[in-house]
Structures are given as C-alpha cells and as structure tokens.
Amino acid sequence: MINQRQLGWASLELIISGAVQGVGFRFFAQRAAQRYNLTGYVMNLQDGRVKVSAEGTQEALSLLVEELKKGTPLSWIEEVQVNWAEYRGRFRDFSIRFHE
C-alpha cells in the first residue's frame, strides 16, 4: 500500500510578517490554497503577522508559498518563515480561522 508521503504529500506552516492584516491577505491566501486543492487554514496573529497551516502535494504547497510571498496589491511582505513537516491529513478544507 502506498502512503501519502510516498506520493509527495506534505504539510507546512508559514508565518508571514509585514503589512498583512487589514489588506485582504487571509482571503487572498484562502483563494490561492483552494486553487491548488490544499487543505488547512489561515489566521491573523495578535502580533500583526499571519499564520498559514496547509497540507497537500509538495508541488502545490511550493506554488502557494511563492504566491503568498508576492502578496496582495495592498500588502507588503517583509518575511515568510516556512516550516515543512510530514503530511498528517488533519484538515478537510481550507478555511479562515479567528483563533486556534
């Protein structure tokens, strides 16, 4: 039996800093993740950053990272911290969360 890891699936957590709150960034991230058929969530952090937790194929996750590094027309991306991990199948869809 082939598991998801062998098929190139993974999970990642992004912490995005800069001008990323109040500029539609969470909706932008959600649309991008859904376009790449990823599952997970995006949420604002109290310190002004945005957190993204996502799962899917490594290729789709890499495309998401590149798109989020560009941001929205109103956002300014200072830094994107990327932490890769093993796929765990924790999510059913990609949502906007308001707390963990």
C-alpha positions as CSV (number, residue, x, y, z in Angstrom):
1,M,0.0,0.0,0.0
2,I,1.3,3.5,-0.9
3,N,1.1,6.2,1.7
4,Q,0.7,9.9,1.1
5,R,4.3,10.6,1.9
6,Q,5.4,8.4,-0.9
7,L,3.2,10.3,-3.3
8,G,4.9,13.6,-2.4
9,W,2.4,14.9,0.1
10,A,3.5,17.2,3.0
11,S,2.3,19.8,5.4
12,L,3.8,23.2,6.1
13,E,3.4,26.2,8.4
14,L,4.0,29.7,7.2
15,I,4.4,32.8,9.4
16,I,4.1,35.9,7.2
17,S,5.2,39.3,8.5
18,G,4.9,42.8,7.1
19,A,1.7,44.7,6.3
20,V,-0.5,41.6,6.0
21,Q,-3.5,42.4,8.2
22,G,-6.4,44.6,7.1
23,V,-5.5,44.2,3.4
24,G,-7.4,41.1,2.4
25,F,-4.4,38.8,2.8
26,R,-6.4,36.0,4.5
27,F,-8.9,35.9,1.7
28,F,-6.1,36.0,-0.8
29,A,-4.4,33.1,0.9
30,Q,-7.6,31.1,1.1
31,R,-8.4,31.5,-2.6
32,A,-4.8,30.5,-3.5
33,A,-4.9,27.4,-1.3
34,Q,-8.3,26.4,-2.7
35,R,-7.0,26.9,-6.3
36,Y,-4.2,24.4,-5.5
37,N,-6.5,22.0,-3.8
38,L,-4.8,22.4,-0.4
39,T,-6.4,21.9,3.0
40,G,-5.7,23.8,6.2
41,Y,-6.3,27.4,7.4
42,V,-5.1,30.9,7.6
43,M,-5.4,33.3,10.6
44,N,-4.3,36.6,11.9
45,L,-1.9,36.5,14.9
46,Q,-2.2,39.1,17.7
47,D,1.3,40.4,16.9
48,G,0.3,41.5,13.4
49,R,1.6,38.5,11.5
50,V,-0.4,35.9,9.6
51,K,-0.2,32.2,10.1
52,V,-0.9,29.6,7.3
53,S,-1.1,25.9,8.0
54,A,-1.6,23.8,4.8
55,E,-1.4,20.2,3.6
56,G,-1.3,18.8,0.1
57,T,1.2,17.9,-2.6
58,Q,4.7,19.3,-2.2
59,E,4.3,20.9,-5.6
60,A,1.1,22.7,-4.7
61,L,2.5,23.8,-1.4
62,S,5.5,25.3,-3.1
63,L,3.3,27.2,-5.5
64,L,1.3,28.5,-2.5
65,V,4.5,29.7,-0.8
66,E,5.6,31.6,-4.0
67,E,2.2,33.2,-4.4
68,L,2.0,34.3,-0.8
69,K,5.5,35.8,-1.0
70,K,4.1,38.2,-3.6
71,G,1.1,39.2,-1.5
72,T,-1.9,41.3,-2.5
73,P,-1.6,44.8,-4.1
74,L,-2.2,46.4,-0.7
75,S,0.1,44.1,1.3
76,W,3.8,44.4,1.9
77,I,5.6,41.2,2.7
78,E,8.6,41.6,5.0
79,E,9.4,37.9,5.7
80,V,7.9,34.4,5.1
81,Q,9.1,31.7,7.5
82,V,8.5,28.3,6.1
83,N,8.4,25.1,8.2
84,W,7.9,21.8,6.3
85,A,6.6,18.7,8.0
86,E,5.2,15.3,7.3
87,Y,1.7,15.0,5.9
88,R,-0.8,14.2,8.6
89,G,-4.2,14.6,7.0
90,R,-5.6,17.0,9.7
91,F,-7.9,19.1,7.5
92,R,-10.9,18.6,5.2
93,D,-10.9,22.0,3.6
94,F,-9.1,25.4,3.7
95,S,-10.7,28.0,6.0
96,I,-10.1,31.3,7.6
97,R,-9.8,30.9,11.4
98,F,-10.2,33.5,14.0
99,H,-8.4,31.6,16.8
100,E,-6.7,28.2,17.2
